[in-house]
C-alpha cells in the first residue's frame, strides 16, 4: 500500500446530505464496536447547532464528522475514517477544516470524548494537537468505560495578539 502525500490532496470536505447516510453508516459500523444507528445520526443532525460533514475521495465518502457549535467551542460528537483509507490524511483534513473555524475571540477550542480503550483515536487526536484534559468516569451507556476529554486550543498568531480588538477587521481586509 502506497502512502504518498498526494492522496491527501484529493480529499474534499463538504456538508453531509441525506444521500451520504448509507456510506456514513458503513464507516460507522466498520469503525466502532457500538456504532450509532441511523436514527441516532438523524436525531443528532436535526439539532439546530449540530453539523455533519463528509470527506470525499474520488466521489466516495471516506470519512465523516458530526460536531456541535457552542458559543466558545466546537464539540466533536462522532468522527470516523473508513478503515481502508486510514493514515492517508483524511482525518487530518477533517481536523484541519475544524481548526480553520476557530478564532482567537470566539470559538477557541475543539473538545471531544474518546473511549479509554480507543488507543488509535487517542493517538490520532494527540498527534493532531489535542491534549487529554480530564477523565469522565463510566461515561458510556453500553460499557462501564471511562472517557478521556480531549481538547485542542486555538493558538493565535503573534500578529493577531498585537492587533487592537476594534481594528481587527480593517486590518484583515487590507
Buried (B, 14 or more C-beta within 10 A) or exposed (E): EEEEEEBBEBBEBEEBEEEBBEBBBEBBEEBBEEBBEEEBBEEBBEEEEBBBBBBBBEEEBBBBBBBBBEEEBBBBBBBBBBEEBBEBBBBBBBBEBBBEBBEBEEBBBBBBBBBBEBEEBBEBBBEBBBEEEEEEEEBBEEEEBBBBBBBBBBEBEEEBEEBEEEEBEEEEEE
